[in-house]
Amino acid sequence: MFTFETTDQKEVRRFRIAQFNGRTATVRSGDTTITGHVRSVQESKNTIPVQWTIIIVPTEPRIKREARRATPRVRTFAEDFY
């Protein structure tokens, strides 16, 4: 699990929407990029400005497969025309 802290309200809203819809969210922190499902978004009222702690469960990156070519269609009824 990856813990991420932020004070940006727009970013927190994006994470909450991703959590509600079950989508993956991407966090870029320095040189690292982490993509995964948002497990929780917790507000810490003790700090000024308000700070949120976001926990993300990383997922494996999908391997992009090459598009397969369509198979040629067999002309099964070609002999009907002769």
WOZIDA-V655593 format. One record per pair of residues at least 12 apart in sequence whose ideal C-beta (glycine too) atoms are under 8 Angstrom apart, sorted by sequence separation. I is the first residue (numbers start at 1). GAP is how many residues later the second one is. D is the distance in Angstrom with one decimal. If there is no record, write none. Layout:
# WOZIDA-V655593
i=I gap=GAP d=D
i=I gap=GAP d=D
This chain:
# WOZIDA-V655593
i=24 gap=12 d=6.0
i=25 gap=12 d=7.6
i=41 gap=12 d=7.7
i=42 gap=12 d=7.8
i=24 gap=13 d=5.9
i=25 gap=13 d=5.4
i=40 gap=13 d=7.9
i=41 gap=13 d=5.3
i=42 gap=13 d=7.9
i=23 gap=14 d=7.8
i=40 gap=14 d=7.3
i=22 gap=15 d=7.2
i=40 gap=15 d=4.8
i=38 gap=16 d=6.4
i=39 gap=16 d=4.4
i=38 gap=17 d=7.4
i=39 gap=17 d=6.7
i=19 gap=18 d=7.6
i=38 gap=18 d=5.7
i=39 gap=18 d=5.3
i=18 gap=19 d=7.8
i=19 gap=19 d=3.8
i=37 gap=19 d=7.0
i=18 gap=20 d=5.2
i=19 gap=20 d=7.6
i=36 gap=20 d=4.5
i=37 gap=20 d=5.1
i=19 gap=21 d=7.7
i=36 gap=21 d=5.0
i=16 gap=22 d=7.7
i=19 gap=22 d=6.4
i=34 gap=22 d=6.2
i=36 gap=22 d=4.0
i=37 gap=22 d=6.5
i=4 gap=23 d=5.3
i=15 gap=23 d=5.1
i=35 gap=23 d=6.9
i=36 gap=23 d=4.7
i=34 gap=24 d=5.5
i=35 gap=24 d=6.2
i=2 gap=25 d=7.2
i=4 gap=25 d=6.9
i=16 gap=25 d=5.4
i=15 gap=26 d=5.6
i=35 gap=26 d=6.9
i=27 gap=27 d=7.8
i=12 gap=29 d=6.3
i=27 gap=29 d=6.3
i=25 gap=31 d=6.5
i=2 gap=32 d=5.2
i=2 gap=34 d=6.9
i=24 gap=35 d=6.1
i=1 gap=38 d=6.8
i=15 gap=39 d=5.2
i=12 gap=40 d=4.8
i=7 gap=42 d=5.1
i=12 gap=42 d=7.3
i=7 gap=43 d=6.8
i=7 gap=44 d=5.3
i=6 gap=45 d=7.2
i=7 gap=45 d=7.4
i=5 gap=46 d=5.9
i=6 gap=46 d=5.7
i=5 gap=47 d=7.0
i=5 gap=48 d=5.3
i=6 gap=48 d=6.8
i=4 gap=49 d=7.5
i=5 gap=49 d=7.4
i=3 gap=50 d=6.3
i=4 gap=50 d=4.6
i=3 gap=51 d=7.4
i=4 gap=51 d=7.7
i=3 gap=52 d=5.5
i=4 gap=52 d=6.4
i=2 gap=53 d=7.2
i=3 gap=53 d=7.9
i=1 gap=54 d=5.6
i=2 gap=54 d=4.7
i=1 gap=55 d=7.0
i=2 gap=55 d=7.8
i=1 gap=56 d=5.6
i=2 gap=56 d=6.0
i=1 gap=57 d=7.7
